[in-house]
Protein backbone atom coordinates (compact mmCIF):
# COMPACT_ATOMS: atom_id res chain seq x y z
CA UNK A 1 0.00 0.00 0.00
CA UNK A 2 1.32 3.44 -0.92
CA UNK A 3 -1.19 5.43 1.11
CA UNK A 4 -4.62 5.41 2.70
CA UNK A 5 -7.14 8.24 2.80
CA UNK A 6 -9.80 7.38 5.34
CA UNK A 7 -10.65 3.81 4.28
CA UNK A 8 -9.62 4.26 0.62
CA UNK A 9 -6.37 2.42 -0.08
CA UNK A 10 -4.00 3.31 -2.88
CA UNK A 11 -2.07 0.15 -3.72
CA UNK A 12 1.38 -0.12 -5.28
CA UNK A 13 -0.04 -1.36 -8.59
CA UNK A 14 -2.53 1.51 -8.77
CA UNK A 15 -0.29 4.09 -7.18
CA UNK A 16 0.52 7.74 -7.49
CA UNK A 17 1.70 9.17 -10.73
CA UNK A 18 2.36 12.43 -8.89
CA UNK A 19 2.29 13.80 -5.33
CA UNK A 20 2.74 17.52 -4.70
CA UNK A 21 2.86 19.30 -1.34
CA UNK A 22 3.22 23.08 -1.61
CA UNK A 23 3.97 25.14 1.50
CA UNK A 24 2.10 28.45 1.57
CA UNK A 25 1.75 31.41 3.88
CA UNK A 26 -0.94 34.07 4.14
CA UNK A 27 0.10 37.71 3.73
CA UNK A 28 -1.80 40.97 4.13
CA UNK A 29 -0.98 43.83 1.79
CA UNK A 30 -0.32 47.14 3.53
CA UNK A 31 -0.86 50.27 1.42
CA UNK A 32 1.87 52.93 1.58
CA UNK A 33 1.56 56.53 0.40
CA UNK A 34 3.80 57.16 -2.60
CA UNK A 35 5.42 53.70 -2.43
CA UNK A 36 4.71 50.14 -3.34
CA UNK A 37 2.61 48.26 -0.79
CA UNK A 38 4.31 46.14 1.86
CA UNK A 39 3.48 42.58 2.83
CA UNK A 40 2.87 41.41 6.37
CA UNK A 41 2.82 37.71 7.21
CA UNK A 42 -0.38 36.80 9.05
CA UNK A 43 -0.10 32.99 9.25
CA UNK A 44 0.38 29.71 7.47
CA UNK A 45 -2.19 28.32 5.07
CA UNK A 46 -3.62 24.84 5.49
CA UNK A 47 -1.41 21.99 4.33
CA UNK A 48 -2.42 20.85 0.86
CA UNK A 49 -1.57 17.73 -1.10
CA UNK A 50 -2.30 17.25 -4.77
CA UNK A 51 -2.28 13.64 -5.93
CA UNK A 52 -2.64 12.06 -9.32
CA UNK A 53 -3.70 8.44 -9.02
CA UNK A 54 -4.08 5.82 -11.75
CA UNK A 55 -6.46 2.88 -11.32
CA UNK A 56 -6.17 -0.21 -13.56
CA UNK A 57 -8.73 -3.01 -13.87
CA UNK A 58 -6.07 -5.67 -13.28
CA UNK A 59 -5.62 -4.39 -9.73
CA UNK A 60 -9.00 -2.92 -8.79
CA UNK A 61 -12.33 -1.76 -10.17
CA UNK A 62 -11.50 1.75 -11.46
CA UNK A 63 -15.11 2.94 -11.51
CA UNK A 64 -15.70 1.72 -7.94
CA UNK A 65 -12.52 3.40 -6.69
CA UNK A 66 -13.47 6.68 -8.35
CA UNK A 67 -16.97 6.43 -6.85
CA UNK A 68 -15.44 5.97 -3.37
CA UNK A 69 -13.39 9.15 -3.85
CA UNK A 70 -16.47 11.00 -5.13
CA UNK A 71 -18.47 9.89 -2.07
CA UNK A 72 -15.67 11.06 0.24
CA UNK A 73 -15.57 14.42 -1.56
CA UNK A 74 -19.36 14.87 -1.25
CA UNK A 75 -19.27 13.92 2.45
CA UNK A 76 -17.06 16.95 3.25
CA UNK A 77 -15.47 15.02 6.11
CA UNK A 78 -11.86 15.13 7.22
CA UNK A 79 -10.12 11.81 6.50
CA UNK A 80 -6.85 10.53 7.93
CA UNK A 81 -4.07 10.54 5.32
CA UNK A 82 -1.34 7.98 6.00
CA UNK A 83 1.51 7.02 3.69
CA UNK A 84 2.44 3.36 3.23
CA UNK A 85 5.54 3.78 5.42
CA UNK A 86 3.22 4.63 8.34
CA UNK A 87 3.81 8.40 8.24
CA UNK A 88 0.61 10.11 9.39
CA UNK A 89 0.14 13.39 7.50
CA UNK A 90 -2.99 14.53 9.32
CA UNK A 91 -6.69 14.75 8.54
CA UNK A 92 -7.64 16.18 5.14
CA UNK A 93 -10.76 17.10 3.22
CA UNK A 94 -11.01 16.45 -0.51
CA UNK A 95 -11.60 19.89 -2.03
CA UNK A 96 -11.21 19.07 -5.73
CA UNK A 97 -11.70 15.78 -7.55
CA UNK A 98 -11.30 15.22 -11.28
CA UNK A 99 -11.82 11.82 -12.89
CA UNK A 100 -10.90 11.00 -16.46
CA UNK A 101 -10.75 7.91 -18.61
CA UNK A 102 -7.36 7.28 -20.17
CA UNK A 103 -8.25 4.07 -22.03
CA UNK A 104 -11.54 2.29 -22.76
CA UNK A 105 -12.69 -0.80 -24.65
CA UNK A 106 -15.14 -0.58 -27.55
CA UNK A 107 -18.01 -1.47 -25.15
CA UNK A 108 -17.26 1.61 -23.04
CA UNK A 109 -15.70 -0.22 -20.11
CA UNK A 110 -12.71 1.73 -18.86
CA UNK A 111 -9.85 -0.51 -17.75
CA UNK A 112 -7.84 2.53 -16.71
CA UNK A 113 -9.17 5.62 -15.00
CA UNK A 114 -7.39 8.37 -13.18
CA UNK A 115 -8.51 10.31 -10.17
CA UNK A 116 -6.88 13.50 -9.03
CA UNK A 117 -7.76 15.16 -5.77
CA UNK A 118 -6.49 17.91 -3.58
CA UNK A 119 -6.63 17.82 0.14
CA UNK A 120 -6.54 20.81 2.39
ZIGIJO-V553122 format. One record per helix or strand of 2 or more residues. SS is the DSSP state (H for helix, E for strand). FROM is the first residue (numbers start at 1). TO is the last residue. If there is no record, write none. Layout:
SS:FROM:TO, SS:FROM:TO
This chain:
E:3:5, E:8:10, H:12:14, E:16:20, E:25:32, E:35:44, E:49:56, H:62:75, E:79:83, E:88:92, E:94:103, E:112:119
